[in-house]
Amino acid sequence: MHIDQFLKFEPILKEKIWGGEKLITLLNKKSNRNNIGESWEVSDVEGDRSVVINGNLKGKTLKELIYTFKGDFLGEKIYQQFGEKFPLLIKFIDAKEALSVQLHPNDTLAKSRHNSFGKTEMWYVLQVDENANLIVGFKKEVTPEEYVENLNRGTLLDILNVDEVSSGDVYFIPTGRVHAIGGGVLLAEIQQTSDITYRIYDWDRPNSEGAFRKLHTDEAVDAIDYSAKESYKTEYKKVLNTSSEIVSCPYFTTNAITINGNIEINHKEKDSFVIYMCVDGEVEFKYKNQMEILKVGETILVPACIKEIKIISELKSELLEVYIK
């Protein structure tokens, strides 16, 4: 069977103790709750599987699409490697308050401890409030002993690197790197499909029931990358009406596209599905006699077998383009 359409999915909205209202007010998600922290745009996590909301495949889950269309949908190599599992989890995140300081184990640890993939991820910042920041990595290299000592003493934040951020900033977060999204940051997150997180500090903050969330102090010690970098921010250039690479790793490649006018994209060289996230403005996607509008905060998936598409924008718009090399 052949899959021959663009796919849009119903966003899966998650209430969080640190969540806010920007996903509703800025990204047009539908909810009457005021603490929505995450919108899962494309997800194959058990219990949270994306469902198609457009075209002939409306009502089908991501899992059913893979099962039915296999390499036509995912890309042949990706289907060989991952089988019926969709390899990426795509989200928008609104941190009204800071998220916990956390990290994710690598594939080997995650497999042996949780029978899961590890979680390499990246952030693309959409909007920030004044003085908003992120925690990424250590200020300088520390030993596991120094880390534990600071953790026990309550001085962990003294050894962590804090960056003030602005819209368009990109951070790549490999497994093991300690990180936290600060309050006032709205971002897009692209990651391996995994929900394994080791939380190491949660701002001594109780949840709505007055309980504290579990910390993973012991598990984290041998999962942390204790090295340090001079800068954790990813430098990249945007070129009008061109797909410009910002991050590439074995798990995903993400490009930025600034569009004003028409562009034609040929995915002939790729053996992969391609996901587009609209992070500013509004665009039209065209293929054969199909047309889908993508507004800020929306996501569309182009199956691997669709190679030639046209994207049109009347006003300057920004897209993230995500696939697997």
N, C-alpha and C positions, 0 to 999 in steps of 0.2 A: 504493500500500500504506500501511497505517495502523500506527503503532507504539503499543502500548497497555500498556506496563509500565514500572515503575521499573527502573533499570539499576544493577547493582553490577559493578565490574571487579576483576580480579586485580591486587593491588598489584605494581608493578615495583620490586624492591628493589635499591639501588645501594651497593656497597661504596665507601668513601671513606677516604683516609688520616686524615681528621679525624672519621670517623664513630664512633658508640658503640653502646649497647645499648638505649637508651630506646624506640626504635621497636618493639622486641620486648617489653620489660618493661612499658612504660606504654601503648603503643598496640596491643599484641597482634598484631604482625606475626609471621609464621612464618619463622624462619631459625635456623640453628645457627651463623651467623657473628657475630662480635662487633664488627664495624666498619661496620655499616649506617648510612650517612649520610642516605640519601634513600629515601622511598617515593613513587614516582610513582603517583598515584591515578587520574588521568585524563590520558592522553597520546596524542598523534597524531604524536609525533616519530618519524621514520623509524628502524626498528630497535627501537623501544620503543613499540609500539602497544598500547593497552589492549585486553583481551579480557574479554567479558561472562562472569560466573560464576553468573548466576541466570536463572530463567525460561525461556521458549521460545526466547530468543535466545542462550542459553548457547553459548560458543565463537565467537561473532561478534566481529570486531574493531571498534574505533571507526570505522575507515575504511569497513568494510562497512556499518555502520549509516548513515553519512552518504550513501554511494552508493545505498543502498536507499530510505531514508526522506526524504532531502533536507530541505526546509523543515519538514516534519512533525516531524523530529527536532531540527534546529538552530534553527528559526525562519526564516520566509521571507526577511526582510531579511538575516539573517546568512548564509543560504545564497547569496543574491545576491552578497554582499560577499566571502565566503571560499571559495565553491564546496565542493570536497571536503576542504578543510583545516579541522580543528577548531582554533578560534582561541585556546584557553586550555590551559595546562599547570598541573595542580593537584598539589601535593606536600606531604608532611610532611618536615621536616628535623630531624635530631638532630646537633648539633655538640658532640662530646665535646671537641674542640680547636677553636680558631678557624679559620674558613674564610679563604681568601686575601682580601686587599683587592682589590676588583674593581669594575667598572661595566659597563654594557651600552650599545651604540650605539643611536641612535634609528633609526626606520624608514628614513629616507633613506640614512643611512650603511650600515646593515645591508643594505639592498637593493643598493646600488652595490658594496659590498665582498664580500658573502656570499650575495647573492640570498635573503635571509631577512627575516623581520619583525625589528624591534627588540625590546627586552624591557623593558616597564614591568611592575613587580611590586609586591606588597605582602606584609607579614609580619604574622601574628597570633601572639603569643607564648602558648604553652600552658603551659610549665613552665620554671623556671630554677633553677640551683644558686645558692648564695650568691655574691653579688658578680658575677654574670654580666653581660656587657655586649654592646653592639652598636656598630659603627662606622657612622655615617651622616653623610655630607657633611663640609664643612670647618667649622672653628671660626669662621673669618672669611674673607671673600673673598680669593682669591689670584689672581695672574696665572699664565699657563702657565709663564712663566720661573721664578717662585718655586716652583711645583710641581716642575718638573724639577730645580731646584737642591736642594730637600729630598730628592727621590728619590735623586739621585746621592750626596748627603751621608749618606744613611741616617737622615734625620730626618723622614721622611714622617709618622710617627705623631704628631709634635709639632703638625702643622697640621690633623689630622683630629679631628672631633667624636666623643666617646665618651659613650654614655648607659648608665647602669645600668638594667636592665629588670626588670619583673615580669610575671606571667601576666596576660593580657588586654591588654597593650600592643600598639598597632598602629603600623606604620611603612609609609608609602607611598614607594616607590622609583622615581621616574621615570627614564627613560633619562638617562645622563650622570652620575647621582649616585653618588659613590664610597661603597661600603658593604662591611661584613663582619659575618657572624654570629659572635659570640664563643663561646668554649668554655663548655659548661654550659647552652646554650639549646636548647629544643625548640620548634619553631614550625610553623605552616601557611604555605605560600607559594602565592600565586595570581599567575599571570603570563601574558603573551602566549606563544604557542607559538613558542619560539626557544631555541636552545641556544648562542647567541653570547655569550661572556663575554670581556672583556678583563681579564686578571689583572695587577695592577700591583705587588703585593708578597705574598710567600708565606712570611713569617716565617723565611726562610733554612732551610726544612725539606725534607729529602730524602724521596722516597717509599720504599717497601719495597725497591726495587732500588738505593737509594742515589743515584738521579738526582734533579735538581731539576725541578719542573714549569716549563713554558715561561711566560715573562712576555711581555706584549704592550705593552711600553713605548712603542714608536713609534706603534702604532695608537691607543693610548689618548689621546694628547695632544690631538688635535682632537675627541675624543668626550666629554671630561669637561665637566661643568657646574661652573665654578669659583666660582659664587656661594655665599652662605651664608645660612642662616635662623636666626632666634632659637631656634626649637624645631623639631625634625624629627618629633616624635611627633604622631600624629593624635589629637585629642581627640574623644570621642564619648560618648553616654549609652546605657545599656541599659535597656529598659523591659520588665517581665515580660510574657510572652506576646504580644509585639509585635515585628515585624520593624523593626529600627532601622538606618538607613544609617550605615556607618562610612567607606566609601571609594567615590567614584564618579568614573570617568574614561572617556574614549571606548572604552577596551579592556575594561573590566569594572566592575561595581558589586558591592560586597560589603556585606551586612547582617549584623548580629548578632541572633540570636534566643535569648533566655533563656526556656525553657519549663518550666512546672510545671502539669500538667493537660492540657487539650485545646486545640488551636487549629485553626481552619479557615483555609486559605490559598487565595485565588483569584488565579491568574496571568493572568486575562483581559486585563489591560492590557499584559502582556509579550508580545513576539514573540521569545522566546528560550527555549532550554533553561535549566534551573535546577539548579545543583549544590549539594548540602548536605554539609558536612563536620561530623561530630560531634567537638567539641573538649572536651566534658566530659559525663559521664553516659551515658544510653541512651534512645532514643526509638523509637516505632513510627510508621511511615508507612502511611497507608491511602488507597486509591483503588479505587472500585468494590468488588470482592470480593478485592482484593489487600492483602497486609500484608507489610511488610519491617521488620525490626528493624535499627536503626543504633546501633552501640556506639561508644564513644570511639575515635578513630583510624580510623573507617570513613567512606566517602564514597558518596553515591548520586546518580545523575543522573536528573532528571525531564525527559522529552522535551517540546519546546515545545507539542505538541498536547494534553498533559494539563494541564488548567487548575485543577481543584478537588481539593485534597488535604487530608487531616487528619493532624495530628501530635499524638501523645499521649506524655506522659512522667509516670511515677509519681513520680519524684524530679526535683529541679531539674537541668536539662540545658542545655547550650549548643551552638548550631549556628551555623555560618557559611553564609550563603545567597549564592550567586554567580550572576550572569547578566550579559547584555549589554543595555544600554538601547537 
